Amino acid sequence: MHAGDMATASSAETQRRCVSCGRAVDWNADVCPRCGRELPPESQVARPPKSKIALWKVAAVAVPIVVVVVLASVLYVLSLGFGSCCSSPGVQVLSVSSFENGFKIELSTPTSDVVWSDLTIRLSDETDTVSWTNLSSKALTGAYPPEVWHYGNGKALPGLCVFLNVTDVSANGRMSNGDYITLTVGGGSLEPGADYTLSLLFEPTGGEMMAYDFIGQLETPGINILGKSGIAGGVKLEFTMPTAEVRWSDMTIQLYNGWNTVLWSDFTTASLTSSSAPCVWTASGPNILSGLEVYLNITDLMGDGRVGNGDYITFQSPAPGMGAPITEYEVTPVYSLTLLYEPTGGLMLSWHFVV
C-alpha cells in the first residue's frame, strides 16, 4: 500500500466533513472551525467501517504478490529437476546380426532406469506398422538368467508374420547393456533392400526412446587390400573402402599361419572414434600363434569408428619376428588374413601374404 493510500485511510477514520462548508473536521469537534456550523454529536453519525476502507486496498496489493510468489516457487521446483519427469530415456543399438529368417538387435543400457513393461516395440516397413505393447517385467525377472519373453502370436506385415522375443540377460526385469530382441519372420523374409524401422516407445511419457533403421536382407560387404608394407617384426596392411558401411565392432579379424589361427574381436566402434584423428586401437596383449606372440593395432584415419579407405592394421611380433621360420616346422609361414562380418557371419576378405 502506498503512503498516500495509507494517509487517506487514516483521515477517513479520524475526520468527517462539515455538512455546510465541506471542510474536514475532527470527529471530536462540536462546531466547524471554518463556518461555525454546529455539528451533530458523534453518536448520531455512523463512522465508515475501518475494514471496508483498508481491506480492499490491502487485497489489491497482496493478491498479485501471492501469485508471483507461487509462480516463483513452481519454477524453482522445476529447476531442481522435477520438470524432467516427462522426458523419455534414450537407448542405442549395440549391434544387429541376422540369422535364418530373422534379426537379433542388441541394446545398450538406457540413460535412466526402464522396466520392460514400460515399453512399446514397433516395427515399420515403408507403409505399415505392427506393435507389441504387453511386455512383462515379471516374466523377464528370474533367478536363473537369462530370461526370455515370447510374444505368442505373430504380427502381420504385408505377406509376413513377425514374431518377437525379448531376452533379459541379467533377468532383473529391466533394460540393461547386452539385452536383446529378436524378430523372426514366418511366411517369407523381410524384403531384400526394403527399409525397416524398429522403434522403442516409453509408455509413461509416450515419447520415443529410439528409432533404428535397417535393411530387410543383410548382405556381407566386400573389401580389398590397398597396400602391404613391411615394418619391424611384422607387416602393415591398408584397406580399401568397403562396398557398404562397416563399423569396426562388426568385424572379426583372423590370422592363420598354415597350422594355427588366432583372432581378435574385442575392438569397438567407440574405441576407434575420436575428434582428434587418426584414432588407434591397440590390443591389450598378444595372441599366441604357434609359439609366436602377435600384437594387433588398428588405425582409423578419420576417427569415425568405421572402416574407410586407407585405414590399416599392423601385425607385429618380437624378435625374431613374423618373417622367421616356424621352429616346429622349419618353414617360412604363409599367412592368411580373414575378415568376418559379424552381423551375417559372412566372409568379407581372405588374403594370403608372407612377411
Secondary structure as UniProt FT lines:
FT   HELIX           3..14
FT   STRAND          15..17
FT   TURN            19..21
FT   STRAND          24..26
FT   TURN            27..28
FT   TURN            33..35
FT   HELIX           42..44
FT   HELIX           50..79
FT   TURN            80..81
FT   HELIX           82..86
FT   STRAND          93..99
FT   TURN            100..101
FT   STRAND          102..107
FT   HELIX           116..118
FT   STRAND          119..124
FT   STRAND          129..132
FT   TURN            137..140
FT   STRAND          147..150
FT   STRAND          155..157
FT   TURN            158..159
FT   STRAND          160..168
FT   TURN            177..178
FT   STRAND          180..186
FT   TURN            192..193
FT   STRAND          195..202
FT   TURN            203..206
FT   STRAND          207..215
FT   STRAND          225..231
FT   TURN            232..233
FT   STRAND          234..239
FT   HELIX           248..250
FT   STRAND          251..256
FT   STRAND          261..264
FT   HELIX           270..272
FT   STRAND          279..282
FT   STRAND          287..289
FT   TURN            290..291
FT   STRAND          292..300
FT   TURN            309..310
FT   STRAND          312..316
FT   TURN            319..320
FT   TURN            322..323
FT   TURN            327..330
FT   STRAND          335..341
FT   TURN            342..345
FT   STRAND          346..353
//
